[in-house]
């Protein structure tokens, strides 16, 4: 057992809480409610602020990688541009140069 001291400490704390609940039930309940209503939200806020701080520190150390397009990607871009140009020409030919506004005039 590697962390036997932690297990003993946890058992002692659990025993103390159970003993307090047995001998002082009202005070233990008030302590539980106080912890539930105040300590847990405060702990959440502290962890949230810490995570936000770590995230902002991590943003400063990001590396931006820019990749030059390869010949294949450039070819695909040219083909796509030619296809768009052909679609525009076809659209002009079918409408006889008239602009369509989406309704029948």
N, C-alpha and C positions, 0 to 999 in steps of 0.2 A: 504494500500500500504506500504509494508515493507521497500523497498529501494528507497524512494522518492527522496533522495538526489542524488543518482546515475542517476535517470531519468532526473532530473533538470540539472545536470552537462552535461549529454550527449546532451540534447536539446540545452544548451548554446554553446557547442563545435560545434554542427551541424549548429547552427545559425551563429557562427563566420566564419565557413568555407564557408557557402553560401554567407555571406556578403563579405568576401574577394574575392570570385569568381566573385561577381557582380562588385565590385569597382576596383579590380586588376586582370583582367582575365589572363594576360600573366604571371605574377608572380605566380599566383595560379597554372597554368598549369605546370610551371617549377618545382614548389614544388611537384606537383603530380607525374611528371615523375621521379624526384629525389627519391621520396619515393618508387615508383614502381621498379626502377632499382637498388637502393642501400639499402634502409632501410628494405624492405621485405626480400631480400636474407640474409642480416645480421641477421635479427631476426630468420630466418629459421636455419642458422648456429648456432646461440646461443642456440636455443631450441634443436637442434640435439646434440650439445656437452653436454648440460645438461642431456639429456636423456641417452647418452652414459655413462656419469659419474654415474648416478643413477643405470643404468644396471650393471656397473662394481661393484658398492657397493653391489648390490643385489646378485651378484655371490659369493661374499665372505661369505655371511650369509646363503648359501644353506645348507640344511641338506640332507645327503646321507643315504638312508635307504637300508640295505641289508637284503633280506629275504632268509631264508634257505628253500630249496625245500622240499615240503611235500613228504610223501610216494607215493602219487598218481603221482606226477611229476617224482619222481625217477623211478617208474614203467614204465611210458610212455617213459622215456629216455632209459631204458633197452630194451623195445620193439622196439623202433626206431633203436637202435644199432644192435639188432638181425636181424631186417629187412634189414638193410644195409649190414650186413655180409652175409645174405642169397642171396641178389642180387649179391654181388661180387662172391660168390661161383657159382651161376647159370651162371654168365657171363663167368667165367673161364671154366666151363664145356661145354658151347656152343661154345666157341672159341678154345677148346682143349689146353688151356694154352697159346695161341698165343696172343700177344698184338696187338690191332687194332689201327692204326694211322689215321683212317678216310679215307683211300683210298685203292683201290684194288691193291695188289702187283702181 
